[in-house]
Amino acid sequence: MTDSHYVLLAMPDVNGYLRGKALSMNAFKAAAEHGTVMTDLLLALDPVDTPISDYEGFGIRSGAGDLVVRPDVETLHELTWRPGWSVCLATPSWRDGSPCELATREVLRHALEGIRELGYETRAAFEYEMRIWDAEGRPLSTGISYSIVEAGRYHELVSALAPALDALGIELTAIHTEAGPGLLELNLAAREGLRAADDAALVKLAAKGVAETLGLRASFLAKTVPGEEGSSGHLHLSLWNDETNSFAPGDGPDLPTPAAQAVAGMVEHLAGASLLLNPTVNSYKRLVPGWFAPVNASWGIENRSAALRVVSSSAQPERCRIECRRPGADANPYLALAALAVAAGEGLRRGAEPPPPVVGDAYAREDLPALPGSLESALAAFRADGELRARLGERFSDYFAVSREWELKAWREAVSDWERERYERAV
């Protein structure tokens, strides 16, 4: 156990935001042994903390009863930027002791078990592009990608963030500037499936917390400024069997069978999965041609214009993987990984064959199936994808769809500055 005074017992909500409460060390030890309680309203809050009143069986309309929450003590880590405090992730269950199938960490566990039943273990790595502003609201860099000079502007932040991530058990393998003012990319080491998503959720916590101590502001919004690069949350996935990467190339030129089948499943289900990979109204403002964000169901070998980039190298077989370039930095990492694992698993189960790989610019290919370009169309695609919903769990899928409908309702009721500026005089 840590010597911290308080432990932040946290679980990711539907948006991936960590919610919970601070426990004294004695209270945490008791929770580790017997569990503690938190309101099930945590499953039914929107991004601005408004209760989602469209839910009936839990949340505000059922009296906001208790969940039983148990710490996963192996995730207990100190927060270097908040001396005397630690964080620990938690597993909730319903009051009767049954698993809480709506909790997004549990959704991922279920998806990974589906891959395990096929004989594989999942490894994944996230890379996040985040925007950083100083105390006056100025971006920390000018927007030159891979700039060695401008990377130095993040020296103070990275110098504090690296030990913070190390204390959380997270390996930061690389950073570089991106082609947007204040845009910095963080590359995380590959981990087994659940650990990879835990790392991603904790990276967001650490980045925002460390930045705040330095008078900076960090954001993972998918599209912050029109006409500039958005913030991606690319996800790298590989499947392993007996410590061997099943995506590693064989003697011939073709993809190994598991990789080809996984690609086929992911291409087929990318449209429906978009609701989980791109879960906000803002997400789709990043997904436009010309900004390195994929707009069609495509794959290619080492092709960054495609939605799925297959990295295949006989020299480093452990690094062979599928990179999904569709997710934004705003995606819940547990749900993004769950969606891709389920899609890959469907391809493996059916022995599916992928379409031909894209060679050249995938954006210029009008013959490829378009992916949803709005939250409304993503919701429709998700509802039409019965296989994806069933593998994620029908109750969870209904729950998540209601949360996205709630976002659309809030967006339709909002009146923006753009609308006032564009129409007020003309009409």
FIMISE-266111 format. One line per field, with one value per residue (C-alpha): residue number from 1; residue in three letters; x, y, z. Coordinates in steps of 0.02 Angstrom, whole numbers, plus 50000, padded with zeros to 5 digits. Layout:
N
nr = NUM, ...
rest = ala, ...
x = X, ...
y = Y, ...
z = Z, ...
% end
This chain:
427
nr = 1, 2, 3, 4, 5, 6, 7, 8, 9, 10, 11, 12, 13, 14, 15, 16, 17, 18, 19, 20, 21, 22, 23, 24, 25, 26, 27, 28, 29, 30, 31, 32, 33, 34, 35, 36, 37, 38, 39, 40, 41, 42, 43, 44, 45, 46, 47, 48, 49, 50, 51, 52, 53, 54, 55, 56, 57, 58, 59, 60, 61, 62, 63, 64, 65, 66, 67, 68, 69, 70, 71, 72, 73, 74, 75, 76, 77, 78, 79, 80, 81, 82, 83, 84, 85, 86, 87, 88, 89, 90, 91, 92, 93, 94, 95, 96, 97, 98, 99, 100, 101, 102, 103, 104, 105, 106, 107, 108, 109, 110, 111, 112, 113, 114, 115, 116, 117, 118, 119, 120, 121, 122, 123, 124, 125, 126, 127, 128, 129, 130, 131, 132, 133, 134, 135, 136, 137, 138, 139, 140, 141, 142, 143, 144, 145, 146, 147, 148, 149, 150, 151, 152, 153, 154, 155, 156, 157, 158, 159, 160, 161, 162, 163, 164, 165, 166, 167, 168, 169, 170, 171, 172, 173, 174, 175, 176, 177, 178, 179, 180, 181, 182, 183, 184, 185, 186, 187, 188, 189, 190, 191, 192, 193, 194, 195, 196, 197, 198, 199, 200, 201, 202, 203, 204, 205, 206, 207, 208, 209, 210, 211, 212, 213, 214, 215, 216, 217, 218, 219, 220, 221, 222, 223, 224, 225, 226, 227, 228, 229, 230, 231, 232, 233, 234, 235, 236, 237, 238, 239, 240, 241, 242, 243, 244, 245, 246, 247, 248, 249, 250, 251, 252, 253, 254, 255, 256, 257, 258, 259, 260, 261, 262, 263, 264, 265, 266, 267, 268, 269, 270, 271, 272, 273, 274, 275, 276, 277, 278, 279, 280, 281, 282, 283, 284, 285, 286, 287, 288, 289, 290, 291, 292, 293, 294, 295, 296, 297, 298, 299, 300, 301, 302, 303, 304, 305, 306, 307, 308, 309, 310, 311, 312, 313, 314, 315, 316, 317, 318, 319, 320, 321, 322, 323, 324, 325, 326, 327, 328, 329, 330, 331, 332, 333, 334, 335, 336, 337, 338, 339, 340, 341, 342, 343, 344, 345, 346, 347, 348, 349, 350, 351, 352, 353, 354, 355, 356, 357, 358, 359, 360, 361, 362, 363, 364, 365, 366, 367, 368, 369, 370, 371, 372, 373, 374, 375, 376, 377, 378, 379, 380, 381, 382, 383, 384, 385, 386, 387, 388, 389, 390, 391, 392, 393, 394, 395, 396, 397, 398, 399, 400, 401, 402, 403, 404, 405, 406, 407, 408, 409, 410, 411, 412, 413, 414, 415, 416, 417, 418, 419, 420, 421, 422, 423, 424, 425, 426, 427
rest = met, thr, asp, ser, his, tyr, val, leu, leu, ala, met, pro, asp, val, asn, gly, tyr, leu, arg, gly, lys, ala, leu, ser, met, asn, ala, phe, lys, ala, ala, ala, glu, his, gly, thr, val, met, thr, asp, leu, leu, leu, ala, leu, asp, pro, val, asp, thr, pro, ile, ser, asp, tyr, glu, gly, phe, gly, ile, arg, ser, gly, ala, gly, asp, leu, val, val, arg, pro, asp, val, glu, thr, leu, his, glu, leu, thr, trp, arg, pro, gly, trp, ser, val, cys, leu, ala, thr, pro, ser, trp, arg, asp, gly, ser, pro, cys, glu, leu, ala, thr, arg, glu, val, leu, arg, his, ala, leu, glu, gly, ile, arg, glu, leu, gly, tyr, glu, thr, arg, ala, ala, phe, glu, tyr, glu, met, arg, ile, trp, asp, ala, glu, gly, arg, pro, leu, ser, thr, gly, ile, ser, tyr, ser, ile, val, glu, ala, gly, arg, tyr, his, glu, leu, val, ser, ala, leu, ala, pro, ala, leu, asp, ala, leu, gly, ile, glu, leu, thr, ala, ile, his, thr, glu, ala, gly, pro, gly, leu, leu, glu, leu, asn, leu, ala, ala, arg, glu, gly, leu, arg, ala, ala, asp, asp, ala, ala, leu, val, lys, leu, ala, ala, lys, gly, val, ala, glu, thr, leu, gly, leu, arg, ala, ser, phe, leu, ala, lys, thr, val, pro, gly, glu, glu, gly, ser, ser, gly, his, leu, his, leu, ser, leu, trp, asn, asp, glu, thr, asn, ser, phe, ala, pro, gly, asp, gly, pro, asp, leu, pro, thr, pro, ala, ala, gln, ala, val, ala, gly, met, val, glu, his, leu, ala, gly, ala, ser, leu, leu, leu, asn, pro, thr, val, asn, ser, tyr, lys, arg, leu, val, pro, gly, trp, phe, ala, pro, val, asn, ala, ser, trp, gly, ile, glu, asn, arg, ser, ala, ala, leu, arg, val, val, ser, ser, ser, ala, gln, pro, glu, arg, cys, arg, ile, glu, cys, arg, arg, pro, gly, ala, asp, ala, asn, pro, tyr, leu, ala, leu, ala, ala, leu, ala, val, ala, ala, gly, glu, gly, leu, arg, arg, gly, ala, glu, pro, pro, pro, pro, val, val, gly, asp, ala, tyr, ala, arg, glu, asp, leu, pro, ala, leu, pro, gly, ser, leu, glu, ser, ala, leu, ala, ala, phe, arg, ala, asp, gly, glu, leu, arg, ala, arg, leu, gly, glu, arg, phe, ser, asp, tyr, phe, ala, val, ser, arg, glu, trp, glu, leu, lys, ala, trp, arg, glu, ala, val, ser, asp, trp, glu, arg, glu, arg, tyr, glu, arg, ala, val
x = 50000, 50054, 50088, 49965, 49841, 49700, 49660, 49553, 49444, 49391, 49293, 49275, 49102, 49019, 49131, 49291, 49301, 49363, 49234, 49239, 49284, 49436, 49452, 49563, 49689, 49588, 49430, 49522, 49586, 49408, 49346, 49480, 49416, 49228, 49191, 49115, 48967, 48945, 48785, 48733, 48702, 48885, 48827, 48699, 48784, 48825, 48987, 48921, 48857, 48673, 48581, 48526, 48342, 48303, 48366, 48232, 48310, 48451, 48509, 48400, 48232, 48258, 48320, 48507, 48538, 48705, 48829, 48947, 49124, 49281, 49457, 49570, 49719, 49845, 49803, 49847, 49977, 50040, 50006, 50172, 50089, 49975, 50087, 50000, 49869, 49852, 49730, 49653, 49534, 49380, 49255, 49070, 48930, 48744, 48673, 48629, 48811, 48789, 48917, 48879, 48873, 48854, 49023, 49141, 49289, 49180, 49126, 49309, 49339, 49195, 49262, 49437, 49365, 49286, 49459, 49530, 49400, 49472, 49644, 49722, 49778, 49759, 49897, 49862, 49942, 49865, 49940, 49859, 49872, 49833, 49829, 49923, 49896, 49987, 49906, 49863, 49779, 49921, 49969, 50137, 50198, 50163, 50106, 50260, 50251, 50398, 50492, 50647, 50659, 50477, 50480, 50589, 50442, 50365, 50521, 50446, 50285, 50369, 50497, 50354, 50241, 50370, 50396, 50209, 50175, 50316, 50237, 50074, 50162, 50145, 50287, 50295, 50398, 50402, 50333, 50331, 50247, 50105, 50040, 49928, 49970, 49998, 49977, 50088, 50080, 50110, 50155, 50121, 50201, 50097, 50015, 49891, 49715, 49640, 49804, 49821, 49653, 49691, 49853, 49759, 49630, 49765, 49869, 49727, 49713, 49900, 49919, 49780, 49837, 50021, 49982, 49873, 50015, 50122, 49992, 49953, 49792, 49781, 49636, 49591, 49448, 49445, 49433, 49477, 49499, 49425, 49554, 49683, 49734, 49623, 49674, 49677, 49681, 49752, 49742, 49869, 49812, 49895, 49843, 49962, 49968, 50096, 50200, 50205, 50132, 50002, 50013, 50198, 50229, 50270, 50378, 50261, 50205, 50028, 49967, 49961, 49786, 49742, 49793, 49696, 49540, 49554, 49571, 49418, 49313, 49370, 49337, 49164, 49116, 49203, 49043, 48949, 49102, 49117, 48992, 49119, 49274, 49202, 49071, 49037, 48963, 49135, 49219, 49156, 49231, 49400, 49345, 49358, 49472, 49641, 49673, 49746, 49583, 49504, 49334, 49309, 49317, 49490, 49653, 49828, 50004, 50095, 49964, 49921, 49779, 49681, 49572, 49674, 49862, 49943, 50121, 50207, 50394, 50488, 50637, 50536, 50394, 50344, 50298, 50178, 50005, 49849, 49837, 49660, 49671, 49486, 49472, 49485, 49571, 49396, 49352, 49329, 49483, 49391, 49252, 49367, 49470, 49315, 49238, 49395, 49422, 49243, 49259, 49423, 49348, 49202, 49324, 49418, 49259, 49198, 49367, 49330, 49436, 49476, 49448, 49604, 49721, 49723, 49879, 49902, 49783, 49630, 49545, 49537, 49448, 49265, 49229, 49264, 49120, 49103, 49110, 48985, 49015, 48905, 48849, 48674, 48739, 48855, 48707, 48609, 48757, 48777, 48593, 48607, 48756, 48675, 48834, 48932, 48793, 48769, 48954, 48965, 48807, 48632, 48597, 48758, 48725, 48553, 48627, 48764, 48645, 48533, 48685, 48726, 48544, 48556, 48709, 48616, 48468, 48582, 48666, 48501, 48443, 48604, 48624, 48804, 48901, 48924, 48735, 48712, 48855, 48803, 48615, 48565, 48579, 48524, 48361
y = 50000, 50179, 50308, 50429, 50521, 50503, 50385, 50441, 50290, 50313, 50230, 50291, 50355, 50337, 50475, 50401, 50537, 50470, 50496, 50441, 50502, 50527, 50398, 50409, 50268, 50177, 50193, 50133, 49978, 49941, 49965, 49847, 49714, 49742, 49865, 50037, 50125, 50261, 50323, 50243, 50421, 50414, 50303, 50432, 50602, 50698, 50795, 50950, 50847, 50854, 50693, 50597, 50584, 50467, 50319, 50235, 50087, 50184, 50363, 50511, 50431, 50280, 50377, 50371, 50217, 50141, 50040, 49927, 49978, 49876, 49945, 49852, 49870, 49827, 49997, 50095, 50228, 50390, 50559, 50652, 50819, 50802, 50750, 50639, 50579, 50420, 50353, 50180, 50117, 50022, 49891, 49927, 49801, 49816, 49810, 49626, 49587, 49556, 49631, 49807, 49779, 49967, 50012, 50044, 49957, 49802, 49817, 49807, 49658, 49569, 49610, 49549, 49387, 49361, 49374, 49257, 49126, 49128, 49087, 49260, 49392, 49574, 49703, 49884, 50055, 50227, 50385, 50550, 50722, 50852, 51042, 51146, 51332, 51447, 51554, 51688, 51563, 51558, 51390, 51327, 51293, 51367, 51207, 51138, 50948, 50849, 51009, 50975, 51161, 51181, 51021, 51120, 51232, 51082, 51049, 51102, 51008, 50847, 50856, 50853, 50734, 50596, 50556, 50574, 50440, 50333, 50336, 50280, 50133, 50209, 50206, 50361, 50305, 50465, 50640, 50756, 50915, 50904, 51014, 51122, 51263, 51194, 51014, 50883, 50696, 50569, 50389, 50256, 50084, 49933, 49839, 49698, 49755, 49818, 49890, 49987, 50071, 50104, 50188, 50296, 50354, 50394, 50487, 50610, 50632, 50660, 50776, 50891, 50887, 50917, 51055, 51144, 51147, 51237, 51368, 51278, 51204, 51036, 50980, 50819, 50897, 50819, 50984, 51145, 51272, 51267, 51258, 51175, 50995, 50902, 50792, 50607, 50457, 50325, 50147, 50011, 49830, 49660, 49484, 49364, 49176, 49095, 49255, 49257, 49401, 49323, 49475, 49447, 49408, 49233, 49180, 49242, 49417, 49399, 49454, 49313, 49241, 49312, 49488, 49476, 49414, 49548, 49682, 49613, 49620, 49794, 49863, 49786, 49858, 50027, 50120, 50051, 50067, 50252, 50292, 50230, 50291, 50464, 50489, 50677, 50807, 50888, 50724, 50738, 50909, 50822, 50689, 50788, 50760, 50843, 50834, 50658, 50590, 50444, 50464, 50293, 50109, 50071, 49985, 49982, 49927, 50073, 50191, 50337, 50397, 50237, 50207, 50053, 50059, 49887, 49890, 49732, 49710, 49545, 49632, 49675, 49548, 49608, 49778, 49712, 49782, 49866, 50052, 50119, 50304, 50340, 50377, 50554, 50602, 50626, 50440, 50339, 50224, 50075, 50085, 50122, 49968, 49863, 49910, 49865, 49703, 49650, 49695, 49600, 49452, 49446, 49436, 49294, 49196, 49202, 49179, 49340, 49404, 49590, 49694, 49739, 49858, 50040, 50095, 50283, 50417, 50338, 50509, 50514, 50346, 50377, 50190, 50154, 50148, 50315, 50316, 50418, 50604, 50656, 50592, 50563, 50452, 50359, 50323, 50253, 50144, 50079, 50033, 49942, 49838, 49696, 49592, 49734, 49776, 49595, 49568, 49728, 49677, 49731, 49816, 49916, 49957, 50026, 50123, 50199, 50243, 50338, 50436, 50487, 50534, 50645, 50732, 50761, 50832, 50953, 51006, 51038, 51148, 51251, 51415, 51452, 51612, 51550, 51547, 51721, 51794, 51708, 51734, 51876, 52016, 51918, 51854
z = 50000, 49968, 50104, 50025, 50134, 50007, 49865, 49720, 49686, 49506, 49368, 49188, 49144, 48974, 48903, 48976, 49109, 49276, 49414, 49596, 49768, 49880, 50018, 50170, 50178, 50310, 50207, 50052, 50143, 50198, 50019, 49955, 50074, 50072, 49931, 49947, 49866, 49736, 49656, 49492, 49431, 49379, 49236, 49182, 49176, 49018, 48989, 49078, 49226, 49179, 49225, 49070, 49115, 48968, 49072, 49177, 49269, 49350, 49373, 49417, 49372, 49484, 49634, 49596, 49702, 49746, 49647, 49742, 49693, 49724, 49698, 49577, 49691, 49556, 49477, 49636, 49594, 49669, 49587, 49579, 49543, 49694, 49840, 49967, 49841, 49739, 49611, 49596, 49463, 49517, 49460, 49494, 49513, 49540, 49715, 49697, 49659, 49473, 49353, 49292, 49104, 49072, 49148, 49002, 49082, 49098, 48916, 48866, 48980, 48894, 48720, 48765, 48831, 48660, 48580, 48713, 48668, 48492, 48560, 48562, 48685, 48636, 48644, 48608, 48613, 48604, 48534, 48581, 48505, 48637, 48627, 48753, 48789, 48909, 49043, 48913, 48798, 48673, 48595, 48651, 48474, 48303, 48215, 48128, 48131, 48198, 48239, 48343, 48384, 48438, 48540, 48660, 48701, 48791, 48895, 49061, 49031, 48973, 49113, 49239, 49141, 49114, 49299, 49329, 49198, 49263, 49437, 49356, 49275, 49101, 48976, 48866, 48716, 48611, 48589, 48441, 48383, 48257, 48117, 48226, 48345, 48520, 48460, 48543, 48512, 48651, 48604, 48736, 48746, 48696, 48840, 48860, 48817, 48980, 49039, 48876, 48901, 49084, 49030, 48905, 49033, 49160, 49030, 49007, 49196, 49213, 49063, 49122, 49302, 49268, 49143, 49271, 49399, 49270, 49225, 49061, 48992, 48903, 48794, 48703, 48603, 48429, 48335, 48424, 48284, 48107, 47971, 48084, 48118, 48240, 48387, 48349, 48465, 48349, 48415, 48376, 48393, 48380, 48430, 48514, 48540, 48658, 48660, 48470, 48371, 48256, 48142, 48104, 47920, 47861, 47715, 47578, 47527, 47593, 47763, 47891, 47902, 48075, 48021, 47857, 47946, 48080, 47946, 47856, 48014, 48058, 47883, 47883, 48053, 48046, 48004, 48155, 48266, 48223, 48360, 48487, 48397, 48365, 48501, 48501, 48385, 48380, 48328, 48150, 48121, 48125, 48000, 47839, 47688, 47693, 47879, 47896, 47965, 47869, 47787, 47706, 47753, 47688, 47731, 47661, 47697, 47780, 47707, 47822, 47711, 47747, 47899, 47942, 47919, 47926, 47991, 47932, 47959, 47957, 48037, 48194, 48205, 48379, 48305, 48171, 48203, 48136, 48168, 48166, 48123, 48142, 48330, 48395, 48557, 48628, 48618, 48776, 48762, 48837, 48709, 48562, 48599, 48635, 48467, 48370, 48466, 48432, 48247, 48229, 48320, 48198, 48054, 48138, 48178, 47998, 47915, 47821, 47678, 47666, 47510, 47410, 47501, 47449, 47359, 47351, 47415, 47497, 47507, 47317, 47303, 47269, 47254, 47438, 47564, 47652, 47841, 47944, 47933, 48079, 48247, 48175, 48034, 48154, 48268, 48120, 48068, 48245, 48255, 48087, 48142, 48238, 48253, 48331, 48454, 48505, 48538, 48640, 48734, 48688, 48854, 48843, 48660, 48700, 48846, 48738, 48597, 48720, 48781, 48602, 48568, 48721, 48646, 48483, 48578, 48672, 48510, 48421, 48564, 48565, 48470, 48423, 48390, 48211, 48184, 48254, 48153, 47992, 47993, 48107, 47979, 47827, 47897
% end
